Amino acid sequence: FDIDLTDYDDIRQCGCTGAAICPKCWTYMAMALQVMDRGLREDFGFQHIAWFYSGRRGVHAWVCDEEARLLSNEARAAVANYFEIPLNKRNKSEGILSSSSSSVHPMLERAYDILEPYFCQYVLPEEGHGLLATPSRWEQLLDSLPTETARETVGANLKLKWKQEDSSPQEKWKQLLQHLRVKFDLDDNENSAIQSSSKRFKLSSSTTEKQRIAVWHMEVVLEHTYPRLDINVSKMQNHLLKSPFCVHPKTGRVCVPIGDVESFDPFTVPTLPQLVQELDDYCDDPTSHAEHDWQKTSLKPYFEGFQKDFLAPLLKELRQRERDQAEQQAALRGEF
């Protein structure tokens, strides 16, 4: 899987476009990684997944389970399409989420649960992408409410209220959800359509208006945070993807594995000139002793984490499969 920040240009408001990245917009990669990793593990049962920084503006996922490596192009496309949702359709009649059912797909429920805290922390405030930080931005959001009734009542009332009070973007978001719940009499129980923890998004009525309003907040969160895949990379077996630990030709950064996504900083990744200097410094130090060149550089923690968390478990499974196959063959030959 390949995810690039270039595909987020329509929603990132940090000033970056194209190949440019900054700490603000890099949070989109942390969001995407967690949603995709959970989905691949919980919905498809894959275990051996390695995430790598692309060296420039995105992340790559290598799914190395044998079942994944043997998938046909059609099966690969089916897995990739499973994660794809129609972003940018929130103002159209169909919306991002299906309007044919009173509940939302469990995969999207889980994605919302993962992404909503990020949305409140990084998308809403001014120090993030400012979705509710200025009058022009919050008016734009209120104008996107899915029905005319919602826009003329909840939207109009909140525009006046927010101009007269000094509330934080997070408080504005909570007020917006509360006003929608009260105005349209949405269930206020554990199955509520408007709540931070979305166990099941159901309505007290099956009316189309209520249904659209009940999932609107989910659509907003998903539109501004959900992973945007380069789908063609995942569909074809012969599609090229950068090899781990190679050097990006334009940035000089090494494509290192991402261990803890919350603490990973693409701006501190080792570069080729840095590695050359570290090797030279090591050779000048008579007290240093290392078996491999990578142990002499700042690549050491990346290599060690990759070996421990990814390669070792994968090798253990491969050896177990070889033993199981050998025992099966012995049993067939009567060699007990």
C-alpha positions as CSV (number, residue, x, y, z in Angstrom):
1,F,0.0,0.0,0.0
2,D,1.2,3.5,-0.8
3,I,-0.1,6.7,0.8
4,D,1.2,10.1,-0.2
5,L,0.5,13.6,1.2
6,T,0.0,14.9,-2.3
7,D,-3.4,13.3,-2.2
8,Y,-4.4,15.4,0.8
9,D,-3.9,18.8,-0.9
10,D,-7.6,19.6,-0.9
11,I,-7.8,19.3,2.9
12,R,-4.5,20.2,4.4
13,Q,-4.4,23.9,5.4
14,C,-0.8,24.1,6.6
15,G,0.5,25.8,3.5
16,C,2.1,22.6,2.0
17,T,1.3,21.4,-1.4
18,G,2.7,18.7,-3.7
19,A,5.8,17.1,-2.3
20,A,6.2,19.6,0.6
21,I,5.5,18.3,4.1
22,C,5.6,19.7,7.6
23,P,4.9,18.4,11.1
24,K,1.2,19.6,10.8
25,C,0.3,17.6,7.7
26,W,2.5,14.6,8.6
27,T,-0.2,13.8,11.2
28,Y,-2.3,12.6,8.3
29,M,0.2,9.8,7.8
30,A,-0.1,8.7,11.4
31,M,-3.9,8.6,11.1
32,A,-3.7,6.6,7.8
33,L,-1.2,4.1,9.2
34,Q,-3.3,3.3,12.3
35,V,-6.6,2.9,10.3
36,M,-4.9,0.7,7.6
37,D,-2.9,-1.4,10.1
38,R,-5.9,-2.2,12.2
39,G,-8.0,-3.1,9.2
40,L,-5.4,-5.4,7.6
41,R,-4.9,-7.2,10.9
42,E,-8.5,-7.4,12.2
43,D,-10.5,-7.7,9.0
44,F,-8.1,-9.9,6.9
45,G,-6.0,-11.6,9.5
46,F,-2.7,-10.4,8.2
47,Q,0.1,-10.4,10.8
48,H,3.4,-9.6,9.1
49,I,2.9,-5.9,8.1
50,A,5.9,-3.5,7.9
51,W,5.4,0.2,7.5
52,F,8.1,2.3,5.9
53,Y,8.7,6.0,5.4
54,S,8.9,6.6,1.7
55,G,11.8,9.1,2.1
56,R,9.9,12.1,1.0
57,R,6.1,12.6,1.4
58,G,4.4,9.4,2.4
59,V,4.4,5.9,3.8
60,H,4.5,2.4,2.3
61,A,3.0,-0.8,3.8
62,W,4.5,-4.2,3.0
63,V,2.2,-7.1,3.8
64,C,4.4,-10.2,3.8
65,D,2.1,-13.0,5.0
66,E,2.3,-15.9,2.6
67,E,-1.4,-15.6,1.9
68,A,-1.0,-12.0,0.9
69,R,2.0,-12.6,-1.3
70,L,0.2,-15.3,-3.2
71,L,-2.9,-13.2,-3.9
72,S,-3.9,-12.7,-7.5
73,N,-4.3,-9.3,-9.0
74,E,-8.1,-9.6,-8.7
75,A,-7.8,-10.5,-5.0
76,R,-5.3,-7.7,-4.3
77,A,-7.7,-5.2,-6.0
78,A,-10.6,-6.5,-3.8
79,V,-8.5,-5.9,-0.6
80,A,-7.6,-2.4,-1.7
81,N,-11.1,-1.5,-2.8
82,Y,-12.4,-2.6,0.6
83,F,-10.6,0.3,2.2
84,E,-11.7,2.9,-0.5
85,I,-14.6,5.2,0.3
86,P,-16.0,8.0,-1.9
87,L,-14.4,11.1,-0.3
88,N,-15.5,14.5,-1.5
89,K,-19.1,13.4,-1.9
90,R,-20.4,14.8,1.4
91,N,-22.5,17.5,-0.3
92,K,-24.1,15.1,-2.8
93,S,-27.2,13.1,-2.3
94,E,-25.4,9.8,-1.7
95,G,-22.8,11.2,0.8
96,I,-19.7,9.3,1.9
97,L,-21.7,6.8,3.9
98,S,-24.5,4.6,2.5
99,S,-28.0,6.0,2.9
100,S,-29.6,2.6,2.3
101,S,-29.1,1.3,5.8
102,S,-29.7,2.5,9.3
103,S,-26.2,1.4,10.4
104,V,-22.7,2.1,9.2
105,H,-20.2,-0.6,8.1
106,P,-18.1,-1.8,11.1
107,M,-14.9,-0.9,9.3
108,L,-15.9,2.7,9.1
109,E,-17.1,2.7,12.7
110,R,-13.7,1.5,13.8
111,A,-12.0,4.1,11.5
112,Y,-14.1,6.8,13.0
113,D,-13.2,5.7,16.6
114,I,-9.5,5.9,15.6
115,L,-9.7,9.2,13.7
116,E,-12.1,11.4,15.7
117,P,-9.5,12.1,18.5
118,Y,-7.0,13.1,15.8
119,F,-9.7,15.2,14.1
120,C,-10.3,17.2,17.3
121,Q,-6.6,17.6,18.1
122,Y,-5.1,18.3,14.7
123,V,-7.9,19.3,12.2
124,L,-10.1,21.6,14.2
125,P,-7.8,24.1,16.0
126,E,-5.8,26.9,14.5
127,E,-2.5,25.3,15.4
128,G,-3.6,22.4,13.2
129,H,-5.6,22.8,10.0
130,G,-8.1,25.3,11.4
131,L,-11.4,23.8,10.4
132,L,-13.2,25.6,13.2
133,A,-10.7,28.3,14.0
134,T,-12.0,31.3,12.0
135,P,-15.5,32.6,11.1
136,S,-14.9,31.8,7.4
137,R,-13.9,28.3,8.1
138,W,-16.8,27.5,10.5
139,E,-19.3,29.1,8.3
140,Q,-18.1,27.0,5.5
141,L,-18.6,23.9,7.6
142,L,-22.0,24.9,8.8
143,D,-23.1,25.6,5.2
144,S,-22.2,22.0,4.4
145,L,-24.9,20.6,6.8
146,P,-26.8,18.0,4.7
147,T,-30.3,19.4,4.7
148,E,-31.8,22.9,4.3
149,T,-33.6,22.6,7.6
150,A,-30.3,21.9,9.4
151,R,-28.6,24.8,7.7
152,E,-31.4,27.3,8.4
153,T,-31.8,26.3,12.1
154,V,-28.7,24.8,13.6
155,G,-26.3,26.4,11.1
156,A,-27.8,29.9,11.4
157,N,-28.1,29.8,15.2
158,L,-24.5,28.7,15.7
159,K,-23.1,31.3,13.3
160,L,-24.6,34.0,15.5
161,K,-23.6,32.2,18.8
162,W,-20.0,31.6,17.8
163,K,-19.5,35.2,16.7
164,Q,-20.6,36.4,20.2
165,E,-18.6,33.9,22.3
166,D,-15.0,32.9,22.7
167,S,-15.2,29.1,22.6
168,S,-12.5,26.7,21.4
169,P,-12.8,24.8,18.2
170,Q,-13.2,21.6,20.2
171,E,-16.1,23.2,22.2
172,K,-17.7,24.4,18.9
173,W,-17.6,20.8,17.6
174,K,-19.3,19.5,20.7
175,Q,-21.9,22.2,20.5
176,L,-22.6,21.5,16.9
177,L,-23.2,17.8,17.6
178,Q,-25.4,18.6,20.6
179,H,-27.5,21.0,18.6
180,L,-28.1,18.5,15.9
181,R,-29.0,15.8,18.4
182,V,-31.6,18.1,20.1
183,K,-33.1,19.6,17.0
184,F,-33.6,16.4,15.2
185,D,-34.5,14.2,18.2
186,L,-31.7,11.7,17.6
187,D,-31.4,8.9,20.1
188,D,-29.4,9.8,23.2
189,N,-28.4,6.3,24.3
190,E,-25.6,3.9,23.7
191,N,-26.8,3.5,20.1
192,S,-26.8,7.2,19.5
193,A,-26.0,8.4,16.0
194,I,-24.0,11.3,17.5
195,Q,-21.4,10.4,20.0
196,S,-17.6,10.1,20.2
197,S,-17.7,6.3,20.5
198,S,-19.6,4.9,17.6
199,K,-20.7,1.4,18.6
200,R,-23.7,1.3,16.2
201,F,-25.1,4.3,14.4
202,K,-28.8,3.9,14.5
203,L,-31.7,6.3,14.3
204,S,-34.9,6.6,16.2
205,S,-36.6,7.0,12.9
206,S,-35.7,5.7,9.4
207,T,-36.4,9.0,7.7
208,T,-33.9,10.1,5.1
209,E,-33.4,13.5,6.7
210,K,-32.5,12.1,10.1
211,Q,-30.3,9.5,8.5
212,R,-28.3,12.0,6.6
213,I,-27.9,14.2,9.7
214,A,-27.1,11.3,12.0
215,V,-24.0,10.3,9.9
216,W,-23.0,13.8,8.8
217,H,-20.5,14.2,11.6
218,M,-18.9,10.9,10.7
219,E,-18.6,12.0,7.1
220,V,-16.9,15.3,8.1
221,V,-14.3,13.4,10.2
222,L,-13.7,10.8,7.5
223,E,-13.4,13.4,4.7
224,H,-10.7,15.2,6.7
225,T,-8.8,12.3,8.1
226,Y,-9.5,9.0,6.2
227,P,-6.5,7.3,4.4
228,R,-6.1,8.3,0.7
229,L,-4.6,5.3,-1.0
230,D,-2.7,5.1,-4.3
231,I,-4.9,2.2,-5.2
232,N,-3.0,1.1,-8.3
233,V,0.1,0.3,-6.2
234,S,-1.8,-2.4,-4.4
235,K,-3.7,-3.9,-7.3
236,M,-0.9,-5.2,-9.5
237,Q,1.8,-7.8,-8.6
238,N,4.3,-6.2,-10.9
239,H,3.9,-2.6,-9.5
240,L,7.3,-1.3,-8.3
241,L,7.7,0.0,-4.8
242,K,10.8,1.4,-3.1
243,S,12.9,-1.2,-1.4
244,P,13.3,-0.8,2.4
245,F,16.4,1.1,3.5
246,C,17.0,2.6,0.0
247,V,17.8,6.3,-0.3
248,H,15.3,8.7,-1.8
249,P,17.0,10.4,-4.8
250,K,15.5,13.8,-4.2
251,T,15.8,14.1,-0.4
252,G,18.7,11.9,0.4
253,R,16.6,10.4,3.2
254,V,16.7,6.7,3.9
255,C,13.4,4.8,3.6
256,V,13.4,3.5,7.2
257,P,10.8,1.4,9.0
258,I,8.2,3.2,11.2
259,G,8.1,1.7,14.6
260,D,6.1,4.0,17.0
261,V,4.0,6.1,14.6
262,E,3.2,8.6,17.3
263,S,6.8,9.5,17.8
264,F,8.2,9.0,14.3
265,D,9.7,12.2,12.9
266,P,10.4,12.2,9.1
267,F,12.6,15.2,9.5
268,T,15.1,13.3,11.7
269,V,15.5,10.3,9.4
270,P,19.1,9.6,8.5
271,T,20.4,11.0,5.2
272,L,23.0,9.6,2.9
273,P,25.6,12.4,3.7
274,Q,24.9,11.9,7.4
275,L,25.6,8.2,7.1
276,V,28.9,8.8,5.2
277,Q,30.0,11.2,7.9
278,E,29.1,8.7,10.7
279,L,31.1,6.0,9.0
280,D,34.1,8.3,8.7
281,D,33.8,9.3,12.4
282,Y,33.5,5.7,13.4
283,C,36.7,4.7,11.6
284,D,38.5,7.6,13.3
285,D,37.5,6.2,16.8
286,P,39.9,3.4,17.9
287,T,37.6,2.4,20.8
288,S,34.6,1.6,18.6
289,H,33.8,-2.0,17.7
290,A,30.9,-3.0,15.5
291,E,30.4,-6.1,13.3
292,H,28.3,-4.5,10.6
293,D,28.4,-1.1,9.0
294,W,24.8,-0.3,9.9
295,Q,25.7,-0.7,13.5
296,K,28.2,2.2,13.1
297,T,25.5,4.7,12.1
298,S,22.2,6.2,13.2
299,L,20.5,3.4,11.2
300,K,21.2,1.1,14.1
301,P,17.9,1.5,16.0
302,Y,15.9,1.2,12.8
303,F,17.6,-2.0,11.8
304,E,17.3,-3.5,15.2
305,G,13.6,-2.7,15.5
306,F,13.0,-4.1,12.0
307,Q,14.8,-7.3,12.9
308,K,13.0,-7.8,16.3
309,D,9.5,-6.7,15.4
310,F,9.2,-7.9,11.8
311,L,11.9,-10.2,10.5
312,A,12.1,-12.5,13.6
313,P,8.4,-13.2,13.8
314,L,8.2,-13.7,10.0
315,L,11.2,-16.1,10.1
316,K,9.7,-18.0,13.0
317,E,6.4,-18.6,11.1
318,L,8.3,-19.7,8.0
319,R,10.3,-22.3,10.0
320,Q,7.1,-23.5,11.7
321,R,5.5,-24.1,8.3
322,E,8.5,-26.0,7.1
323,R,8.4,-28.2,10.1
324,D,4.7,-28.8,9.7
325,Q,5.1,-29.7,6.0
326,A,8.0,-32.1,6.9
327,E,5.9,-33.8,9.5
328,Q,3.0,-34.2,7.0
329,Q,5.3,-35.7,4.4
330,A,6.7,-38.1,7.0
331,A,3.3,-39.1,8.1
332,L,2.3,-39.9,4.5
333,R,5.4,-42.0,4.1
334,G,4.7,-43.8,7.4
335,E,7.8,-42.4,9.1
336,F,6.5,-41.8,12.6
